[in-house]
């Protein structure tokens, strides 16, 4: 398997755009994954930014290679693929990564993956998904009750403007000033109430349950 990882770790810094993705992933995973200290496999997690956040929430997180059989079957309560669906160009490689995630997850546990919406600006050597395509790949891998969430939605449009406005300065952290991250989060959560907005999200969060 060849991994073309174009995710920029620097975007998970103090800016609103990176913080928005991190916060949304954590809150959506907490909606499905058992309470801490549940065991979570972070498969192909790159610089480990999501793993760090989950550990801060009290989860027992282990980072795994997407294809190497590093652990026994059904060792984890949940598995998460944060960048592989975008980074793995070939569908066969994505299926292999999903199979590995399912293998290490207990029966009844959840497997989640982030994908980049086809409406996002395309790059070479990357994979993009529609909502239907992401659902099809997760279902085809053997997951049931698959749900697709909009990870960023309107907040994804707002956060780059916030970053441009502050131009690398720390975001406000004062009760006297509105928190741009919370504003972006509230905008992104709109798709949880109005599923028709999921199509507008630049990042898609798919999750399903292992039979």
Backbone as JSON Lines, residues from 0, in Angstrom:
{"i":0,"aa":"X","n":[0.84,-1.19,0.0],"ca":[0.0,0.0,0.0],"c":[0.87,1.24,0.0]}
{"i":1,"aa":"X","n":[0.55,2.19,-0.85],"ca":[1.24,3.46,-0.89],"c":[0.34,4.52,-0.3]}
{"i":2,"aa":"X","n":[0.85,5.26,0.65],"ca":[0.06,6.3,1.31],"c":[0.56,7.65,0.84]}
{"i":3,"aa":"X","n":[-0.34,8.44,0.26],"ca":[-0.03,9.8,-0.13],"c":[-0.67,10.71,0.91]}
{"i":4,"aa":"X","n":[0.03,11.02,1.96],"ca":[-0.55,11.8,3.06],"c":[-0.25,13.27,2.84]}
{"i":5,"aa":"X","n":[-1.27,14.02,2.4],"ca":[-1.1,15.43,2.12],"c":[-1.65,16.29,3.24]}
{"i":6,"aa":"X","n":[-2.02,15.69,4.35],"ca":[-2.55,16.47,5.47],"c":[-1.4,17.25,6.11]}
{"i":7,"aa":"X","n":[-1.62,18.5,6.34],"ca":[-0.6,19.38,6.9],"c":[-0.77,19.45,8.41]}
{"i":8,"aa":"X","n":[0.16,18.86,9.19],"ca":[0.0,18.88,10.64],"c":[-0.08,20.28,11.22]}
{"i":9,"aa":"X","n":[0.51,21.26,10.53],"ca":[0.53,22.61,11.09],"c":[-0.86,23.21,11.17]}
{"i":10,"aa":"X","n":[-1.81,22.72,10.37],"ca":[-3.14,23.3,10.39],"c":[-3.91,22.9,11.64]}
{"i":11,"aa":"X","n":[-3.38,21.96,12.43],"ca":[-4.01,21.59,13.69],"c":[-3.39,22.37,14.84]}
{"i":12,"aa":"X","n":[-3.05,23.62,14.58],"ca":[-2.46,24.43,15.61],"c":[-3.5,25.27,16.32]}
{"i":13,"aa":"X","n":[-3.15,26.54,16.55],"ca":[-4.04,27.41,17.32],"c":[-5.12,28.04,16.47]}
{"i":14,"aa":"X","n":[-5.07,27.88,15.14],"ca":[-6.04,28.5,14.26],"c":[-7.41,27.85,14.38]}
{"i":15,"aa":"X","n":[-8.42,28.6,13.91],"ca":[-9.79,28.12,14.02],"c":[-10.04,26.91,13.13]}
{"i":16,"aa":"X","n":[-9.44,26.87,11.93],"ca":[-9.73,25.79,11.0],"c":[-9.32,24.43,11.56]}
{"i":17,"aa":"X","n":[-8.07,24.32,12.05],"ca":[-7.62,23.06,12.61],"c":[-8.34,22.7,13.89]}
{"i":18,"aa":"X","n":[-8.57,23.71,14.74],"ca":[-9.26,23.45,16.01],"c":[-10.7,23.01,15.78]}
{"i":19,"aa":"X","n":[-11.33,23.53,14.73],"ca":[-12.7,23.13,14.43],"c":[-12.77,21.65,14.1]}
{"i":20,"aa":"X","n":[-11.89,21.18,13.22],"ca":[-11.91,19.76,12.85],"c":[-11.65,18.88,14.06]}
{"i":21,"aa":"X","n":[-10.66,19.26,14.86],"ca":[-10.35,18.46,16.05],"c":[-11.54,18.39,17.0]}
{"i":22,"aa":"X","n":[-12.17,19.53,17.24],"ca":[-13.28,19.55,18.18],"c":[-14.47,18.75,17.66]}
{"i":23,"aa":"X","n":[-14.78,18.87,16.38],"ca":[-15.92,18.14,15.82],"c":[-15.68,16.63,15.84]}
{"i":24,"aa":"X","n":[-14.46,16.21,15.5],"ca":[-14.15,14.77,15.53],"c":[-14.34,14.24,16.95]}
{"i":25,"aa":"X","n":[-13.84,14.96,17.94],"ca":[-13.94,14.49,19.33],"c":[-15.39,14.4,19.78]}
{"i":26,"aa":"X","n":[-16.22,15.4,19.44],"ca":[-17.59,15.36,19.92],"c":[-18.42,14.3,19.19]}
{"i":27,"aa":"X","n":[-18.13,14.06,17.91],"ca":[-18.86,13.02,17.19],"c":[-18.45,11.63,17.66]}
{"i":28,"aa":"X","n":[-17.15,11.42,17.9],"ca":[-16.72,10.12,18.4],"c":[-17.33,9.84,19.77]}
{"i":29,"aa":"X","n":[-17.38,10.85,20.63],"ca":[-17.96,10.64,21.97],"c":[-19.43,10.27,21.9]}
{"i":30,"aa":"X","n":[-20.1,10.65,20.81],"ca":[-21.51,10.33,20.64],"c":[-21.71,8.83,20.43]}
{"i":31,"aa":"X","n":[-20.72,8.15,19.86],"ca":[-20.86,6.74,19.5],"c":[-20.0,5.8,20.34]}
{"i":32,"aa":"X","n":[-18.8,6.23,20.67],"ca":[-17.84,5.35,21.34],"c":[-18.2,5.24,22.82]}
{"i":33,"aa":"X","n":[-18.0,4.05,23.43],"ca":[-18.28,3.91,24.86],"c":[-17.49,4.92,25.7]}
{"i":34,"aa":"X","n":[-17.94,5.12,26.9],"ca":[-17.3,6.09,27.79],"c":[-15.84,5.71,28.05]}
{"i":35,"aa":"X","n":[-14.97,6.71,28.3],"ca":[-13.6,6.42,28.7],"c":[-13.6,5.55,29.96]}
{"i":36,"aa":"X","n":[-12.62,4.65,30.1],"ca":[-11.41,4.53,29.29],"c":[-11.52,3.5,28.17]}
{"i":37,"aa":"X","n":[-12.53,3.58,27.32],"ca":[-12.64,2.65,26.19],"c":[-11.38,2.69,25.34]}
{"i":38,"aa":"X","n":[-11.07,1.56,24.69],"ca":[-9.88,1.45,23.87],"c":[-10.22,1.83,22.43]}
{"i":39,"aa":"X","n":[-9.43,2.75,21.87],"ca":[-9.66,3.25,20.52],"c":[-8.4,3.05,19.69]}
{"i":40,"aa":"X","n":[-8.55,2.48,18.5],"ca":[-7.43,2.35,17.56],"c":[-7.45,3.53,16.61]}
{"i":41,"aa":"X","n":[-6.36,4.28,16.58],"ca":[-6.2,5.39,15.62],"c":[-5.33,4.84,14.49]}
{"i":42,"aa":"X","n":[-5.94,4.54,13.36],"ca":[-5.25,3.83,12.27],"c":[-4.78,4.84,11.24]}
{"i":43,"aa":"X","n":[-3.46,4.86,11.01],"ca":[-2.88,5.81,10.07],"c":[-3.05,7.24,10.53]}
{"i":44,"aa":"X","n":[-2.87,7.48,11.83],"ca":[-3.18,8.78,12.42],"c":[-2.15,9.86,12.23]}
{"i":45,"aa":"X","n":[-1.13,9.63,11.39],"ca":[-0.16,10.68,11.07],"c":[0.51,11.24,12.31]}
{"i":46,"aa":"X","n":[0.46,12.58,12.49],"ca":[1.16,13.19,13.62],"c":[0.52,12.95,14.97]}
{"i":47,"aa":"X","n":[-0.63,12.3,15.01],"ca":[-1.24,11.92,16.28],"c":[-2.06,13.0,16.96]}
{"i":48,"aa":"X","n":[-2.51,14.01,16.2],"ca":[-3.24,15.1,16.84],"c":[-4.6,14.65,17.36]}
{"i":49,"aa":"X","n":[-5.28,13.77,16.63],"ca":[-6.56,13.27,17.12],"c":[-6.36,12.35,18.32]}
{"i":50,"aa":"X","n":[-5.32,11.52,18.27],"ca":[-5.03,10.63,19.38],"c":[-4.77,11.42,20.66]}
{"i":51,"aa":"X","n":[-4.07,12.53,20.53],"ca":[-3.78,13.37,21.7],"c":[-5.06,13.91,22.3]}
{"i":52,"aa":"X","n":[-5.98,14.36,21.46],"ca":[-7.24,14.88,21.97],"c":[-8.08,13.82,22.64]}
{"i":53,"aa":"X","n":[-8.11,12.62,22.05],"ca":[-8.89,11.54,22.64],"c":[-8.29,11.09,23.97]}
{"i":54,"aa":"X","n":[-6.97,11.07,24.05],"ca":[-6.33,10.72,25.32],"c":[-6.67,11.75,26.39]}
{"i":55,"aa":"X","n":[-6.74,13.03,25.99],"ca":[-7.1,14.07,26.94],"c":[-8.52,13.86,27.47]}
{"i":56,"aa":"X","n":[-9.37,13.2,26.68],"ca":[-10.73,12.89,27.11],"c":[-10.78,11.64,27.97]}
{"i":57,"aa":"X","n":[-9.64,10.94,28.11],"ca":[-9.59,9.77,28.97],"c":[-9.61,8.44,28.24]}
{"i":58,"aa":"X","n":[-9.59,8.47,26.89],"ca":[-9.61,7.21,26.14],"c":[-8.22,6.58,26.09]}
{"i":59,"aa":"X","n":[-8.21,5.26,26.0],"ca":[-6.98,4.5,25.84],"c":[-6.74,4.34,24.34]}
{"i":60,"aa":"X","n":[-5.86,5.16,23.77],"ca":[-5.68,5.23,22.33],"c":[-4.35,4.6,21.93]}
{"i":61,"aa":"X","n":[-4.39,3.78,20.89],"ca":[-3.17,3.22,20.32],"c":[-3.15,3.5,18.83]}
{"i":62,"aa":"X","n":[-2.03,4.0,18.34],"ca":[-1.88,4.31,16.92],"c":[-1.36,3.08,16.19]}
{"i":63,"aa":"X","n":[-2.01,2.74,15.09],"ca":[-1.68,1.54,14.33],"c":[-1.36,1.87,12.89]}
{"i":64,"aa":"X","n":[-0.53,1.02,12.28],"ca":[-0.27,1.06,10.85],"c":[-1.52,0.56,10.13]}
{"i":65,"aa":"X","n":[-1.87,1.14,8.98],"ca":[-3.14,0.74,8.34],"c":[-3.19,-0.67,7.79]}
{"i":66,"aa":"X","n":[-2.05,-1.34,7.63],"ca":[-2.1,-2.69,7.07],"c":[-1.42,-3.75,7.92]}
{"i":67,"aa":"X","n":[-0.44,-3.35,8.72],"ca":[0.28,-4.34,9.52],"c":[-0.62,-4.91,10.61]}
{"i":68,"aa":"X","n":[-0.59,-6.22,10.77],"ca":[-1.42,-6.87,11.79],"c":[-0.67,-6.78,13.13]}
{"i":69,"aa":"X","n":[-0.79,-5.61,13.76],"ca":[-0.03,-5.34,14.97],"c":[-0.72,-5.84,16.24]}
{"i":70,"aa":"X","n":[-2.01,-6.09,16.18],"ca":[-2.76,-6.47,17.37],"c":[-3.69,-7.63,17.04]}
{"i":71,"aa":"X","n":[-4.26,-8.2,18.08],"ca":[-5.18,-9.32,17.91],"c":[-6.54,-8.84,17.41]}
{"i":72,"aa":"X","n":[-7.34,-9.78,16.95],"ca":[-8.7,-9.46,16.54],"c":[-9.51,-8.94,17.73]}
{"i":73,"aa":"X","n":[-10.41,-8.02,17.45],"ca":[-11.39,-7.53,18.43],"c":[-10.75,-6.98,19.7]}
{"i":74,"aa":"X","n":[-9.65,-6.26,19.55],"ca":[-8.95,-5.75,20.73],"c":[-9.48,-4.39,21.18]}
{"i":75,"aa":"X","n":[-10.18,-3.66,20.28],"ca":[-10.56,-2.29,20.58],"c":[-12.08,-2.12,20.61]}
{"i":76,"aa":"X","n":[-12.52,-1.13,21.37],"ca":[-13.94,-0.8,21.41],"c":[-14.37,-0.01,20.18]}
{"i":77,"aa":"X","n":[-13.41,0.67,19.55],"ca":[-13.7,1.47,18.36],"c":[-12.4,1.68,17.59]}
{"i":78,"aa":"X","n":[-12.55,2.02,16.31],"ca":[-11.39,2.33,15.47],"c":[-11.71,3.58,14.67]}
{"i":79,"aa":"X","n":[-10.67,4.35,14.38],"ca":[-10.84,5.64,13.72],"c":[-9.78,5.82,12.65]}
{"i":80,"aa":"X","n":[-10.2,6.17,11.43],"ca":[-9.29,6.47,10.33],"c":[-9.46,7.95,10.0]}
{"i":81,"aa":"X","n":[-8.49,8.77,10.41],"ca":[-8.67,10.21,10.31],"c":[-8.3,10.79,8.95]}
{"i":82,"aa":"X","n":[-7.35,10.19,8.25],"ca":[-6.91,10.76,6.98],"c":[-6.77,9.78,5.85]}
{"i":83,"aa":"X","n":[-6.95,8.5,6.12],"ca":[-6.64,7.48,5.12],"c":[-7.6,7.48,3.94]}
{"i":84,"aa":"X","n":[-8.87,7.79,4.17],"ca":[-9.81,7.75,3.06],"c":[-9.45,8.76,1.99]}
{"i":85,"aa":"X","n":[-8.83,9.84,2.39],"ca":[-8.37,10.86,1.44],"c":[-7.0,10.52,0.88]}
{"i":86,"aa":"X","n":[-6.15,9.98,1.73],"ca":[-4.76,9.74,1.35],"c":[-4.57,8.52,0.46]}
{"i":87,"aa":"X","n":[-5.43,7.53,0.6],"ca":[-5.3,6.31,-0.19],"c":[-6.06,6.47,-1.5]}
{"i":88,"aa":"X","n":[-5.3,6.59,-2.57],"ca":[-5.89,6.9,-3.87],"c":[-6.7,5.74,-4.4]}
{"i":89,"aa":"X","n":[-6.21,4.54,-4.2],"ca":[-6.84,3.36,-4.8],"c":[-7.89,2.77,-3.86]}
{"i":90,"aa":"X","n":[-9.05,2.45,-4.44],"ca":[-10.15,1.9,-3.64],"c":[-9.76,0.62,-2.93]}
{"i":91,"aa":"X","n":[-8.92,-0.2,-3.56],"ca":[-8.49,-1.45,-2.94],"c":[-7.71,-1.19,-1.66]}
{"i":92,"aa":"X","n":[-6.91,-0.13,-1.64],"ca":[-6.16,0.22,-0.42],"c":[-7.09,0.71,0.67]}
{"i":93,"aa":"X","n":[-8.11,1.47,0.29],"ca":[-9.07,1.93,1.3],"c":[-9.84,0.75,1.88]}
{"i":94,"aa":"X","n":[-10.21,-0.21,1.02],"ca":[-10.9,-1.4,1.53],"c":[-10.02,-2.17,2.5]}
{"i":95,"aa":"X","n":[-8.72,-2.27,2.18],"ca":[-7.8,-2.99,3.07],"c":[-7.7,-2.29,4.43]}
{"i":96,"aa":"X","n":[-7.62,-0.96,4.41],"ca":[-7.53,-0.22,5.67],"c":[-8.82,-0.37,6.48]}
{"i":97,"aa":"X","n":[-9.97,-0.32,5.82],"ca":[-11.23,-0.51,6.52],"c":[-11.35,-1.92,7.09]}
{"i":98,"aa":"X","n":[-10.9,-2.91,6.33],"ca":[-10.95,-4.29,6.84],"c":[-10.09,-4.44,8.08]}
{"i":99,"aa":"X","n":[-8.93,-3.78,8.09],"ca":[-8.06,-3.85,9.26],"c":[-8.73,-3.18,10.46]}
{"i":100,"aa":"X","n":[-9.39,-2.04,10.2],"ca":[-10.1,-1.35,11.28],"c":[-11.21,-2.21,11.85]}
{"i":101,"aa":"X","n":[-11.94,-2.88,10.98],"ca":[-13.04,-3.75,11.43],"c":[-12.49,-4.95,12.18]}
{"i":102,"aa":"X","n":[-11.38,-5.49,11.7],"ca":[-10.81,-6.69,12.34],"c":[-10.45,-6.44,13.79]}
{"i":103,"aa":"X","n":[-9.87,-5.27,14.07],"ca":[-9.39,-5.01,15.43],"c":[-10.5,-4.5,16.35]}
{"i":104,"aa":"X","n":[-11.69,-4.24,15.8],"ca":[-12.79,-3.7,16.59],"c":[-13.69,-4.82,17.09]}
{"i":105,"aa":"X","n":[-14.13,-4.71,18.32],"ca":[-15.02,-5.72,18.91],"c":[-16.36,-5.72,18.18]}
{"i":106,"aa":"X","n":[-17.04,-6.87,18.19],"ca":[-18.37,-6.95,17.64],"c":[-19.29,-5.96,18.37]}
{"i":107,"aa":"X","n":[-20.04,-5.2,17.59],"ca":[-20.88,-4.16,18.17],"c":[-20.18,-2.83,18.33]}
{"i":108,"aa":"X","n":[-18.85,-2.81,18.12],"ca":[-18.09,-1.56,18.21],"c":[-18.22,-0.74,16.94]}
{"i":109,"aa":"X","n":[-17.73,0.49,16.99],"ca":[-17.88,1.41,15.88],"c":[-16.56,1.67,15.17]}
{"i":110,"aa":"X","n":[-16.65,1.83,13.85],"ca":[-15.51,2.23,13.02],"c":[-15.88,3.54,12.35]}
{"i":111,"aa":"X","n":[-15.02,4.55,12.48],"ca":[-15.28,5.88,11.93],"c":[-14.17,6.26,10.97]}
{"i":112,"aa":"X","n":[-14.52,7.1,9.99],"ca":[-13.54,7.57,9.01],"c":[-13.91,8.96,8.55]}
{"i":113,"aa":"X","n":[-12.88,9.78,8.33],"ca":[-13.06,11.12,7.76],"c":[-12.69,11.07,6.29]}
{"i":114,"aa":"X","n":[-13.53,11.66,5.45],"ca":[-13.26,11.75,4.02],"c":[-13.43,13.18,3.56]}
{"i":115,"aa":"X","n":[-12.81,13.53,2.46],"ca":[-12.93,14.87,1.9],"c":[-14.02,14.87,0.84]}
{"i":116,"aa":"X","n":[-14.94,15.8,0.96],"ca":[-16.05,15.91,0.03],"c":[-15.53,16.21,-1.38]}
{"i":117,"aa":"X","n":[-16.16,15.62,-2.38],"ca":[-15.77,15.82,-3.77],"c":[-15.9,17.28,-4.18]}
{"i":118,"aa":"X","n":[-16.68,18.05,-3.46],"ca":[-16.83,19.46,-3.79],"c":[-15.63,20.3,-3.35]}
{"i":119,"aa":"X","n":[-14.73,19.72,-2.53],"ca":[-13.55,20.45,-2.09],"c":[-12.58,20.62,-3.25]}
{"i":120,"aa":"X","n":[-11.67,21.57,-3.12],"ca":[-10.69,21.81,-4.18],"c":[-9.82,20.57,-4.38]}
{"i":121,"aa":"X","n":[-9.82,19.98,-5.57],"ca":[-9.11,18.72,-5.78],"c":[-7.6,18.89,-5.84]}
{"i":122,"aa":"X","n":[-6.91,17.84,-5.41],"ca":[-5.46,17.74,-5.55],"c":[-5.14,16.43,-6.26]}
{"i":123,"aa":"X","n":[-3.96,16.41,-6.87],"ca":[-3.51,15.15,-7.46],"c":[-3.17,14.16,-6.36]}
{"i":124,"aa":"X","n":[-3.24,12.89,-6.69],"ca":[-2.88,11.81,-5.75],"c":[-3.7,11.89,-4.47]}
{"i":125,"aa":"X","n":[-4.99,12.05,-4.61],"ca":[-5.86,12.07,-3.45],"c":[-7.22,11.53,-3.86]}
{"i":126,"aa":"X","n":[-7.97,11.04,-2.87],"ca":[-9.29,10.47,-3.12],"c":[-10.35,11.38,-2.5]}
{"i":127,"aa":"X","n":[-11.44,11.54,-3.23],"ca":[-12.55,12.37,-2.79],"c":[-13.83,11.55,-2.83]}
{"i":128,"aa":"X","n":[-14.78,11.91,-1.98],"ca":[-16.02,11.15,-1.86],"c":[-17.23,12.06,-1.88]}
{"i":129,"aa":"X","n":[-18.31,11.54,-2.43],"ca":[-19.62,12.11,-2.16],"c":[-20.15,11.42,-0.9]}
{"i":130,"aa":"X","n":[-21.27,11.93,-0.39],"ca":[-21.9,11.27,0.75],"c":[-22.25,9.83,0.4]}
{"i":131,"aa":"X","n":[-22.82,9.64,-0.79],"ca":[-23.22,8.29,-1.21],"c":[-22.02,7.37,-1.36]}
{"i":132,"aa":"X","n":[-20.92,7.88,-1.89],"ca":[-19.73,7.04,-2.08],"c":[-19.13,6.63,-0.74]}
{"i":133,"aa":"X","n":[-19.06,7.55,0.21],"ca":[-18.51,7.2,1.52],"c":[-19.4,6.17,2.2]}
{"i":134,"aa":"X","n":[-20.71,6.36,2.13],"ca":[-21.63,5.39,2.72],"c":[-21.45,4.02,2.07]}
{"i":135,"aa":"X","n":[-21.31,4.01,0.75],"ca":[-21.16,2.75,0.02],"c":[-19.88,2.02,0.42]}
{"i":136,"aa":"X","n":[-18.77,2.75,0.58],"ca":[-17.51,2.1,0.95],"c":[-17.57,1.53,2.36]}
{"i":137,"aa":"X","n":[-18.18,2.26,3.28],"ca":[-18.27,1.77,4.65],"c":[-19.22,0.57,4.73]}
{"i":138,"aa":"X","n":[-20.34,0.66,4.04],"ca":[-21.28,-0.46,4.03],"c":[-20.67,-1.66,3.33]}
{"i":139,"aa":"X","n":[-20.0,-1.43,2.21],"ca":[-19.37,-2.52,1.47],"c":[-18.29,-3.23,2.26]}
{"i":140,"aa":"X","n":[-17.66,-2.52,3.2],"ca":[-16.63,-3.14,4.03],"c":[-17.24,-4.04,5.1]}
{"i":141,"aa":"X","n":[-18.55,-3.94,5.31],"ca":[-19.21,-4.81,6.28],"c":[-19.8,-4.1,7.48]}
{"i":142,"aa":"X","n":[-19.79,-2.76,7.48],"ca":[-20.36,-2.02,8.6],"c":[-21.87,-1.85,8.39]}
{"i":143,"aa":"X","n":[-22.6,-1.82,9.49],"ca":[-24.05,-1.62,9.41],"c":[-24.43,-0.31,10.07]}
{"i":144,"aa":"X","n":[-25.66,0.11,9.84],"ca":[-26.19,1.34,10.43],"c":[-25.22,2.51,10.23]}
{"i":145,"aa":"X","n":[-24.76,2.66,8.99],"ca":[-23.78,3.71,8.68],"c":[-24.45,5.08,8.68]}
{"i":146,"aa":"X","n":[-23.81,6.03,9.36],"ca":[-24.27,7.42,9.38],"c":[-23.17,8.31,8.82]}
{"i":147,"aa":"X","n":[-23.56,9.32,8.05],"ca":[-22.61,10.29,7.51],"c":[-22.94,11.66,8.09]}
{"i":148,"aa":"X","n":[-21.97,12.27,8.74],"ca":[-22.13,13.59,9.33],"c":[-21.31,14.61,8.56]}
{"i":149,"aa":"X","n":[-21.79,15.84,8.53],"ca":[-20.98,16.94,8.03],"c":[-20.03,17.39,9.13]}
{"i":150,"aa":"X","n":[-18.74,17.28,8.87],"ca":[-17.78,17.59,9.92],"c":[-17.61,19.1,10.1]}
{"i":151,"aa":"X","n":[-17.68,19.84,9.01],"ca":[-17.4,21.27,9.09],"c":[-18.6,22.13,8.68]}
{"i":152,"aa":"X","n":[-19.26,21.82,7.58],"ca":[-20.44,22.55,7.1],"c":[-20.14,24.04,7.06]}
{"i":153,"aa":"X","n":[-21.06,24.88,7.55],"ca":[-20.84,26.33,7.47],"c":[-19.64,26.79,8.3]}
{"i":154,"aa":"X","n":[-19.35,26.05,9.38],"ca":[-18.18,26.39,10.19],"c":[-16.89,26.26,9.4]}
{"i":155,"aa":"X","n":[-16.89,25.37,8.41],"ca":[-15.72,25.21,7.57],"c":[-15.48,26.4,6.67]}
{"i":156,"aa":"X","n":[-16.52,27.13,6.35],"ca":[-16.34,28.36,5.56],"c":[-15.94,29.51,6.47]}
{"i":157,"aa":"X","n":[-16.46,29.5,7.7],"ca":[-16.18,30.58,8.63],"c":[-14.76,30.54,9.17]}
{"i":158,"aa":"X","n":[-14.25,29.34,9.5],"ca":[-12.96,29.25,10.19],"c":[-11.79,29.79,9.36]}
{"i":159,"aa":"X","n":[-11.7,29.58,8.02],"ca":[-10.59,30.21,7.29],"c":[-10.65,31.73,7.32]}
{"i":160,"aa":"X","n":[-11.86,32.29,7.32],"ca":[-11.99,33.74,7.41],"c":[-11.52,34.24,8.78]}
{"i":161,"aa":"X","n":[-11.82,33.45,9.83],"ca":[-11.34,33.8,11.17],"c":[-9.82,33.79,11.2]}
{"i":162,"aa":"X","n":[-9.21,32.74,10.62],"ca":[-7.75,32.66,10.59],"c":[-7.14,33.81,9.8]}
{"i":163,"aa":"X","n":[-7.76,34.17,8.67],"ca":[-7.25,35.29,7.89],"c":[-7.35,36.6,8.68]}
{"i":164,"aa":"X","n":[-8.43,36.74,9.44],"ca":[-8.62,37.97,10.21],"c":[-7.56,38.1,11.3]}
{"i":165,"aa":"X","n":[-7.28,37.0,12.01],"ca":[-6.32,37.08,13.12],"c":[-4.88,36.93,12.66]}
{"i":166,"aa":"X","n":[-4.67,36.42,11.43],"ca":[-3.34,36.36,10.81],"c":[-2.27,35.79,11.73]}
{"i":167,"aa":"X","n":[-2.56,34.61,12.27],"ca":[-1.57,33.9,13.08],"c":[-1.56,34.28,14.54]}
{"i":168,"aa":"X","n":[-2.3,35.3,14.94],"ca":[-2.38,35.66,16.35],"c":[-3.27,34.66,17.09]}
{"i":169,"aa":"X","n":[-3.08,34.56,18.4],"ca":[-3.9,33.67,19.19],"c":[-5.36,34.13,19.14]}
{"i":170,"aa":"X","n":[-6.27,33.17,19.07],"ca":[-7.69,33.5,19.07],"c":[-8.11,34.01,20.45]}
{"i":171,"aa":"X","n":[-9.15,34.83,20.51],"ca":[-9.55,35.39,21.81],"c":[-9.92,34.32,22.82]}
{"i":172,"aa":"X","n":[-9.48,34.51,24.03],"ca":[-9.79,33.59,25.13],"c":[-10.21,34.44,26.33]}
{"i":173,"aa":"X","n":[-11.36,35.07,26.16],"ca":[-11.82,36.0,27.18],"c":[-13.34,35.95,27.24]}
{"i":174,"aa":"X","n":[-13.9,36.01,28.46],"ca":[-15.37,36.02,28.57],"c":[-16.0,37.26,27.96]}
{"i":175,"aa":"X","n":[-15.18,38.28,27.68],"ca":[-15.69,39.54,27.15],"c":[-15.68,39.57,25.62]}
{"i":176,"aa":"X","n":[-15.1,38.54,24.99],"ca":[-15.07,38.48,23.53],"c":[-15.66,37.16,23.07]}
{"i":177,"aa":"X","n":[-16.42,37.17,21.98],"ca":[-16.96,35.9,21.46],"c":[-15.85,34.99,20.99]}
{"i":178,"aa":"X","n":[-15.99,33.7,21.25],"ca":[-14.99,32.71,20.85],"c":[-15.3,32.28,19.41]}
{"i":179,"aa":"X","n":[-14.44,32.6,18.45],"ca":[-14.7,32.23,17.06],"c":[-14.86,30.73,16.87]}
{"i":180,"aa":"X","n":[-14.13,29.92,17.65],"ca":[-14.24,28.48,17.51],"c":[-15.65,28.01,17.88]}
{"i":181,"aa":"X","n":[-16.21,28.55,18.96],"ca":[-17.55,28.15,19.36],"c":[-18.59,28.56,18.32]}
{"i":182,"aa":"X","n":[-18.38,29.71,17.71],"ca":[-19.28,30.14,16.64],"c":[-19.2,29.17,15.47]}
{"i":183,"aa":"X","n":[-17.97,28.79,15.08],"ca":[-17.8,27.85,13.97],"c":[-18.39,26.48,14.32]}
{"i":184,"aa":"X","n":[-18.22,26.05,15.57],"ca":[-18.79,24.77,16.0],"c":[-20.31,24.78,15.91]}
{"i":185,"aa":"X","n":[-20.93,25.85,16.36],"ca":[-22.38,25.95,16.31],"c":[-22.86,25.9,14.86]}
{"i":186,"aa":"X","n":[-22.13,26.56,13.97],"ca":[-22.49,26.52,12.54],"c":[-22.36,25.11,11.99]}
{"i":187,"aa":"X","n":[-21.31,24.39,12.4],"ca":[-21.1,23.03,11.9],"c":[-22.14,22.06,12.44]}
{"i":188,"aa":"X","n":[-22.6,22.3,13.65],"ca":[-23.59,21.41,14.26],"c":[-24.97,21.51,13.61]}
{"i":189,"aa":"X","n":[-25.17,22.52,12.77],"ca":[-26.45,22.66,12.1],"c":[-26.8,21.43,11.28]}
{"i":190,"aa":"X","n":[-25.78,20.79,10.71],"ca":[-26.03,19.6,9.88],"c":[-26.5,18.42,10.7]}
{"i":191,"aa":"X","n":[-26.24,18.42,12.01],"ca":[-26.75,17.35,12.86],"c":[-28.27,17.46,13.02]}
{"i":192,"aa":"X","n":[-28.78,18.67,12.87],"ca":[-30.22,18.89,12.97],"c":[-30.89,18.91,11.6]}
{"i":193,"aa":"X","n":[-30.1,19.26,10.58],"ca":[-30.63,19.38,9.22],"c":[-29.74,18.58,8.27]}
{"i":194,"aa":"X","n":[-30.0,17.28,8.12],"ca":[-29.11,16.39,7.34],"c":[-28.88,16.85,5.9]}
{"i":195,"aa":"X","n":[-29.79,17.64,5.35],"ca":[-29.59,18.09,3.97],"c":[-28.36,18.99,3.83]}
{"i":196,"aa":"X","n":[-27.86,19.53,4.96],"ca":[-26.67,20.38,4.94],"c":[-25.37,19.58,4.88]}
{"i":197,"aa":"X","n":[-25.45,18.28,5.12],"ca":[-24.23,17.46,5.11],"c":[-23.52,17.58,3.77]}
{"i":198,"aa":"X","n":[-24.28,17.66,2.69],"ca":[-23.69,17.74,1.35],"c":[-22.78,18.95,1.19]}
{"i":199,"aa":"X","n":[-22.99,19.99,2.01],"ca":[-22.22,21.22,1.87],"c":[-20.91,21.21,2.66]}
{"i":200,"aa":"X","n":[-20.69,20.16,3.43],"ca":[-19.49,20.11,4.28],"c":[-18.27,19.69,3.47]}
{"i":201,"aa":"X","n":[-17.16,20.38,3.65],"ca":[-15.94,20.01,2.94],"c":[-15.35,18.71,3.47]}
{"i":202,"aa":"X","n":[-15.62,18.39,4.74],"ca":[-15.16,17.14,5.34],"c":[-16.36,16.33,5.79]}
{"i":203,"aa":"X","n":[-16.32,15.02,5.52],"ca":[-17.39,14.12,5.87],"c":[-16.9,13.14,6.93]}
{"i":204,"aa":"X","n":[-17.75,12.85,7.89],"ca":[-17.44,11.92,8.98],"c":[-18.41,10.75,8.87]}
{"i":205,"aa":"X","n":[-17.89,9.6,8.48],"ca":[-18.72,8.41,8.36],"c":[-18.45,7.44,9.49]}
{"i":206,"aa":"X","n":[-19.51,6.81,10.01],"ca":[-19.33,5.87,11.11],"c":[-20.37,4.77,11.01]}
{"i":207,"aa":"X","n":[-19.94,3.55,11.3],"ca":[-20.84,2.41,11.27],"c":[-20.44,1.4,12.32]}
{"i":208,"aa":"X","n":[-21.3,0.42,12.52],"ca":[-21.13,-0.56,13.59],"c":[-20.74,-1.91,13.02]}
{"i":209,"aa":"X","n":[-19.82,-2.57,13.71],"ca":[-19.41,-3.91,13.28],"c":[-20.44,-4.93,13.73]}
{"i":210,"aa":"X","n":[-20.84,-5.81,12.82],"ca":[-21.76,-6.9,13.16],"c":[-21.04,-7.93,14.0]}
